[in-house]
Amino acid sequence: MTRGHTLRETMDFSPRETGFLALCTGFVAVLVYQRKKIQSLKLKDAKYLIGQHVSIRKFTNEPVSEALLQDIIQLAMQSSNNGNMQTYSIIITRDAHAKQKLALIHDNSAIAQAAVLLTFVADWSRMVRWCQLRDASPGYSNFNAFWTGSNDAMVTAQSVAFAAEAAGLGICYLGSTIWETRRLNEFFELPKHAHVVTSVMIGHPAETPKLRARLPMYGLTHQERYQPLSDSQVLESYKDRETEGWHRYMELYGPVWVQKLAIHKVENLAQVYTCLKYSSQDYRLWSRRQLDSLRKQGFMENEKERGDGRCGICGKWSHCLDPARFEYFFDRRATPMFGRETTPFAGGSGGEFGREVTPGGFGLSTPPRSPR
């Protein structure tokens, strides 16, 4: 198209064709505008929903309807999960007597007042049974299986939290779930290959707590590589959190808390955490409990078995991750990204750790090599 010529003159469109083209162009412009507007509104909604989150520990007596709860859970089930296996289950507790017992286990009286308690479980029992019924050979009695199911459960729990808050409900996670794993597993009569992960109280809010202070973004995010903060940066990043947290506990517990601080000679929030809230002794105790309950539920069979080795059909060590990928990822002329690599499956007699390999070439003329 030359300067001064119209589209119609250049393309020789009829008046009707020119009008139709203008109409289509206008329609596309409207669609693009509406899409950008919708995206902007969605982002604003997300900012408001996430940015206004507070944990609710006081609830009204108003029940959460079954229809609303089912909608929330159904929506959350669309969450991302590993391999679309959905290795989790959700236990819904509404019964008043059951909530009272769970309040005792969790040492949290608010549970009895919540309309509903959801307990999220890493659950491979369903997957294992399905595999067996379909003549497959499941091997999910190990820690990796639990970790996978735990991730699935946590992602789904967070989606439940978002959906519930979008519906005007209040939620609160219960960190005590991982402190009393054995008692909770037994309370819910979980089968082998199932283990509690987290719990969420849901109900209509009876309080409007203040927003909690969060660490600044620069203290939590890293560009490309992990970048440790200096001592002064660490202190600065916790400055607002320390002030807000200290005053919050003062307001929450009153004179009893002041007396407790004096008796234990606690002078700042860091000491509150390490002495009065989450001591190293408690963490060691809870760790032992968790490992014991994982073992009891069948998630700690991690030793190498006799049949572990190359596939008898294709000869590969793994059908999921290519064990030899570090060998051909690097150009021999370049400096290896990770130095010399010890690959768990490369060569040798098939032991847990094989020979040490020097990363090989990876270029357009060098196709990936199969494991030798």
C-alpha positions as CSV (number, residue, x, y, z in Angstrom):
1,M,0.0,0.0,0.0
2,T,1.5,3.4,-1.1
3,R,1.1,6.6,0.9
4,G,-2.2,8.3,0.2
5,H,-4.0,5.2,-1.1
6,T,-6.9,3.7,0.8
7,L,-7.3,0.0,1.5
8,R,-10.2,-0.2,-1.0
9,E,-8.2,1.5,-3.8
10,T,-5.2,-0.8,-3.3
11,M,-7.2,-4.1,-3.0
12,D,-10.1,-3.0,-5.3
13,F,-12.8,-3.9,-2.8
14,S,-16.5,-3.1,-3.6
15,P,-18.3,-0.8,-1.2
16,R,-20.1,-3.8,0.4
17,E,-16.8,-5.7,0.9
18,T,-15.2,-2.6,2.4
19,G,-18.1,-2.2,4.8
20,F,-18.0,-5.9,5.8
21,L,-14.2,-5.7,6.3
22,A,-14.7,-2.6,8.5
23,L,-17.4,-4.4,10.5
24,C,-15.1,-7.4,11.0
25,T,-12.2,-5.2,12.1
26,G,-14.4,-3.4,14.5
27,F,-15.8,-6.7,15.9
28,V,-12.2,-8.1,16.4
29,A,-11.2,-4.8,18.2
30,V,-14.2,-5.1,20.5
31,L,-13.3,-8.8,21.3
32,V,-9.7,-7.8,22.1
33,Y,-10.9,-4.9,24.3
34,Q,-13.4,-7.1,26.1
35,R,-10.8,-9.9,26.6
36,K,-8.3,-7.4,28.1
37,K,-11.1,-5.9,30.3
38,I,-12.0,-9.4,31.6
39,Q,-8.4,-10.3,32.2
40,S,-8.0,-7.0,34.2
41,L,-11.1,-7.7,36.2
42,K,-9.9,-11.3,37.0
43,L,-6.6,-10.0,38.1
44,K,-8.3,-7.4,40.3
45,D,-10.5,-10.1,41.8
46,A,-7.5,-12.3,42.5
47,K,-5.6,-9.4,44.1
48,Y,-8.5,-8.6,46.4
49,L,-9.2,-12.2,47.3
50,I,-5.6,-13.2,48.0
51,G,-4.5,-9.8,49.3
52,Q,-7.3,-9.7,51.9
53,H,-6.8,-13.2,53.3
54,V,-6.9,-13.6,57.1
55,S,-7.3,-16.8,59.1
56,I,-10.7,-17.0,60.8
57,R,-10.8,-18.7,64.2
58,K,-14.3,-17.5,65.4
59,F,-17.4,-18.6,63.5
60,T,-21.1,-17.9,63.7
61,N,-23.6,-20.7,64.2
62,E,-24.8,-20.4,60.6
63,P,-24.2,-23.7,58.7
64,V,-22.5,-24.0,55.4
65,S,-25.0,-25.5,53.0
66,E,-24.2,-28.9,51.5
67,A,-24.7,-27.5,48.0
68,L,-22.2,-24.7,48.6
69,L,-19.6,-27.1,50.1
70,Q,-20.0,-29.6,47.2
71,D,-19.5,-26.7,44.7
72,I,-16.3,-25.6,46.5
73,I,-14.8,-29.1,46.6
74,Q,-15.8,-29.9,43.0
75,L,-14.1,-26.7,41.9
76,A,-11.0,-27.5,43.9
77,M,-10.8,-31.0,42.3
78,Q,-9.8,-29.2,39.1
79,S,-6.5,-28.2,40.7
80,S,-3.2,-29.3,39.3
81,N,-1.9,-32.7,40.5
82,N,0.9,-35.1,39.7
83,G,0.1,-37.1,36.6
84,N,-3.6,-36.5,37.0
85,M,-3.6,-39.3,39.5
86,Q,-5.3,-37.2,42.2
87,T,-3.6,-39.1,45.1
88,Y,-5.6,-37.4,47.8
89,S,-8.9,-37.7,49.7
90,I,-10.9,-35.2,51.6
91,I,-12.7,-36.1,54.8
92,I,-15.7,-33.9,55.7
93,T,-16.5,-33.6,59.4
94,R,-19.8,-31.9,60.4
95,D,-20.9,-34.0,63.3
96,A,-20.7,-32.0,66.6
97,H,-19.4,-34.9,68.7
98,A,-16.7,-35.7,66.1
99,K,-15.6,-32.1,66.0
100,Q,-15.3,-32.0,69.8
101,K,-13.0,-35.1,69.7
102,L,-11.0,-33.5,66.9
103,A,-10.8,-30.3,68.8
104,L,-9.2,-32.3,71.7
105,I,-6.7,-34.0,69.3
106,H,-5.7,-30.7,67.7
107,D,-5.8,-28.9,71.0
108,N,-8.0,-26.3,69.3
109,S,-11.4,-25.4,70.6
110,A,-12.3,-23.4,67.5
111,I,-12.8,-26.7,65.6
112,A,-16.0,-27.4,67.6
113,Q,-17.4,-24.0,66.5
114,A,-16.6,-24.3,62.8
115,A,-19.4,-25.3,60.5
116,V,-17.2,-28.0,58.9
117,L,-13.7,-29.4,59.1
118,L,-12.0,-30.7,56.1
119,T,-9.1,-33.1,56.6
120,F,-6.9,-33.6,53.5
121,V,-5.2,-37.0,53.1
122,A,-2.4,-38.2,50.9
123,D,-4.2,-41.3,49.6
124,W,-2.7,-44.0,47.3
125,S,-5.0,-46.7,48.5
126,R,-7.5,-46.0,45.8
127,M,-4.8,-45.9,43.1
128,V,-3.2,-49.1,44.4
129,R,-6.5,-51.0,44.3
130,W,-7.2,-49.7,40.8
131,C,-3.8,-50.8,39.5
132,Q,-4.3,-54.3,41.1
133,L,-7.7,-54.6,39.5
134,R,-6.3,-53.8,36.1
135,D,-3.4,-56.3,36.4
136,A,-0.8,-53.6,37.0
137,S,1.9,-53.8,39.6
138,P,1.8,-50.7,41.9
139,G,4.9,-49.9,44.0
140,Y,3.8,-46.9,46.0
141,S,4.8,-47.9,49.5
142,N,7.6,-45.4,49.7
143,F,8.3,-41.8,50.8
144,N,8.2,-40.4,47.3
145,A,4.6,-41.6,47.0
146,F,3.7,-39.8,50.3
147,W,5.4,-36.7,49.1
148,T,3.5,-36.8,45.8
149,G,0.2,-37.3,47.5
150,S,1.0,-34.6,50.1
151,N,1.7,-32.1,47.3
152,D,-1.6,-33.0,45.6
153,A,-3.5,-32.7,48.9
154,M,-1.9,-29.3,49.7
155,V,-2.6,-27.8,46.3
156,T,-6.2,-29.0,46.5
157,A,-6.6,-27.6,50.0
158,Q,-5.4,-24.2,48.9
159,S,-8.0,-24.2,46.0
160,V,-10.7,-25.1,48.6
161,A,-9.5,-22.1,50.7
162,F,-9.7,-19.7,47.7
163,A,-13.1,-21.0,46.6
164,A,-14.5,-20.8,50.2
165,E,-13.2,-17.2,50.7
166,A,-14.6,-16.2,47.3
167,A,-18.0,-17.5,48.6
168,G,-17.7,-15.2,51.6
169,L,-16.7,-17.9,54.1
170,G,-13.8,-17.9,56.5
171,I,-11.1,-20.5,56.7
172,C,-8.2,-21.5,58.9
173,Y,-5.5,-24.1,58.3
174,L,-4.5,-26.3,61.2
175,G,-0.8,-26.8,61.5
176,S,-1.5,-29.2,64.4
177,T,-2.4,-31.9,61.8
178,I,1.2,-32.9,61.3
179,W,1.8,-32.9,65.1
180,E,-0.8,-35.6,65.8
181,T,-0.6,-37.7,62.7
182,R,-0.9,-41.1,64.4
183,R,-4.0,-40.1,66.4
184,L,-5.6,-38.5,63.4
185,N,-4.9,-41.5,61.1
186,E,-6.5,-43.8,63.7
187,F,-9.4,-41.4,64.3
188,F,-10.3,-41.4,60.6
189,E,-9.5,-45.2,60.3
190,L,-7.2,-44.6,57.4
191,P,-6.2,-47.7,55.4
192,K,-2.6,-48.5,54.4
193,H,-1.2,-46.1,51.8
194,A,-3.2,-43.2,53.3
195,H,-1.9,-40.5,55.7
196,V,-3.2,-37.1,56.9
197,V,-1.6,-34.0,55.5
198,T,-3.5,-30.9,56.6
199,S,-6.9,-29.7,57.9
200,V,-9.0,-26.6,57.1
201,M,-11.8,-25.2,59.3
202,I,-14.6,-23.5,57.3
203,G,-17.5,-21.4,58.4
204,H,-19.2,-18.0,58.4
205,P,-16.8,-15.5,60.0
206,A,-17.6,-14.0,63.4
207,E,-14.6,-11.8,63.5
208,T,-12.6,-9.4,61.2
209,P,-9.0,-9.9,62.1
210,K,-6.3,-7.4,60.9
211,L,-4.1,-8.3,58.0
212,R,-1.0,-10.1,59.2
213,A,2.4,-8.6,58.3
214,R,4.3,-10.6,55.7
215,L,8.0,-10.7,54.8
216,P,8.9,-8.3,51.9
217,M,9.2,-9.8,48.5
218,Y,12.9,-9.2,48.2
219,G,13.5,-11.6,51.1
220,L,11.6,-14.4,49.5
221,T,12.4,-14.3,45.8
222,H,15.6,-15.0,44.0
223,Q,16.6,-14.4,40.4
224,E,18.1,-17.4,38.6
225,R,20.2,-18.5,41.6
226,Y,19.6,-18.5,45.4
227,Q,21.0,-15.2,46.8
228,P,21.6,-15.2,50.5
229,L,20.7,-12.1,52.4
230,S,23.2,-10.2,54.5
231,D,22.6,-10.0,58.3
232,S,21.3,-6.5,58.0
233,Q,18.9,-7.5,55.2
234,V,17.6,-10.4,57.3
235,L,17.0,-8.1,60.2
236,E,15.3,-5.5,58.0
237,S,13.1,-8.1,56.3
238,Y,11.8,-9.3,59.6
239,K,11.4,-5.8,61.1
240,D,7.6,-5.3,60.5
241,R,6.9,-9.0,61.1
242,E,8.6,-8.8,64.5
243,T,6.7,-5.7,65.6
244,E,3.3,-6.9,64.4
245,G,3.8,-10.4,65.8
246,W,4.9,-9.3,69.2
247,H,2.0,-7.0,69.7
248,R,-0.5,-9.5,68.3
249,Y,0.4,-12.1,71.0
250,M,0.2,-9.4,73.7
251,E,-3.3,-8.5,72.5
252,L,-4.3,-12.1,72.0
253,Y,-3.2,-13.5,75.4
254,G,-3.1,-10.5,77.7
255,P,-1.5,-10.4,81.1
256,V,-1.0,-14.2,81.2
257,W,1.3,-13.9,78.1
258,V,3.3,-11.0,79.7
259,Q,3.9,-13.2,82.8
260,K,4.9,-16.1,80.6
261,L,7.4,-13.9,78.7
262,A,8.9,-12.8,82.0
263,I,9.2,-16.3,83.5
264,H,11.0,-17.6,80.4
265,K,13.0,-14.5,79.9
266,V,11.8,-14.1,76.4
267,E,12.6,-10.6,74.9
268,N,11.7,-10.8,71.2
269,L,9.6,-12.6,68.6
270,A,12.4,-14.9,67.5
271,Q,12.7,-16.1,71.1
272,V,8.9,-16.6,71.2
273,Y,9.1,-18.9,68.3
274,T,12.1,-20.9,69.4
275,C,11.1,-21.2,73.1
276,L,7.3,-20.8,73.5
277,K,5.8,-21.7,70.1
278,Y,7.9,-24.1,68.0
279,S,10.9,-25.3,70.1
280,S,13.5,-27.7,68.7
281,Q,12.4,-30.3,71.2
282,D,8.9,-30.2,69.8
283,Y,10.1,-30.3,66.2
284,R,12.2,-33.4,67.0
285,L,9.2,-35.1,68.8
286,W,6.8,-34.3,65.9
287,S,9.4,-35.5,63.4
288,R,9.6,-38.9,65.2
289,R,5.8,-39.1,65.3
290,Q,5.5,-38.4,61.6
291,L,8.2,-40.9,60.6
292,D,6.5,-43.6,62.8
293,S,3.1,-42.9,61.4
294,L,4.4,-42.9,57.8
295,R,6.0,-46.3,58.5
296,K,2.8,-47.6,59.9
297,Q,0.7,-46.4,57.0
298,G,3.1,-48.0,54.5
299,F,5.1,-45.1,53.1
300,M,8.6,-46.0,54.3
301,E,9.6,-49.0,52.1
302,N,12.5,-47.3,50.4
303,E,15.1,-50.0,50.1
304,K,16.2,-51.2,46.7
305,E,14.4,-54.5,45.8
306,R,15.8,-57.5,44.0
307,G,13.9,-56.8,40.8
308,D,15.1,-53.2,40.5
309,G,17.2,-52.6,37.4
310,R,17.0,-52.2,33.6
311,C,13.6,-52.8,31.9
312,G,13.7,-56.3,30.4
313,I,12.0,-55.1,27.3
314,C,13.6,-51.8,26.4
315,G,16.7,-51.9,28.6
316,K,16.1,-48.5,30.2
317,W,16.8,-47.8,33.8
318,S,13.8,-45.4,34.1
319,H,10.8,-44.7,31.8
320,C,10.1,-41.4,33.6
321,L,13.5,-39.6,33.7
322,D,16.3,-40.3,31.3
323,P,19.2,-41.4,33.6
324,A,21.8,-40.5,30.9
325,R,20.5,-37.0,30.3
326,F,23.5,-35.4,32.2
327,E,25.9,-37.3,29.9
328,Y,24.6,-35.7,26.7
329,F,23.3,-32.3,28.0
330,F,26.7,-30.6,27.9
331,D,29.1,-29.7,25.1
332,R,32.4,-31.3,25.8
333,R,34.2,-28.1,24.9
334,A,32.2,-26.1,27.5
335,T,32.4,-26.0,31.3
336,P,29.8,-28.5,32.8
337,M,27.0,-26.7,34.5
338,F,27.0,-29.1,37.4
339,G,30.7,-30.2,37.2
340,R,31.2,-34.0,37.2
341,E,27.9,-35.8,37.7
342,T,27.3,-39.0,39.6
343,T,24.2,-40.5,38.0
344,P,22.2,-43.0,40.0
345,F,21.5,-45.3,37.1
346,A,24.4,-45.0,34.7
347,G,26.5,-48.1,34.0
348,G,28.1,-50.2,36.7
349,S,26.4,-53.3,38.0
350,G,23.0,-51.5,38.6
351,G,23.8,-50.5,42.1
352,E,22.1,-47.5,43.8
353,F,24.9,-45.3,42.5
354,G,26.8,-46.1,39.4
355,R,30.0,-44.8,37.9
356,E,30.9,-41.1,37.8
357,V,30.4,-39.7,34.4
358,T,31.7,-36.6,32.7
359,P,28.9,-34.8,30.9
360,G,29.2,-35.4,27.1
361,G,28.3,-33.3,24.1
362,F,24.8,-32.0,23.3
363,G,24.6,-30.3,19.9
364,L,22.4,-30.3,16.8
365,S,24.7,-32.9,15.2
366,T,24.8,-35.1,18.3
367,P,21.6,-36.9,19.1
368,P,20.8,-37.9,22.7
369,R,22.4,-41.2,23.6
370,S,20.5,-44.1,25.2
371,P,21.8,-45.4,28.5
372,R,24.7,-47.7,27.9
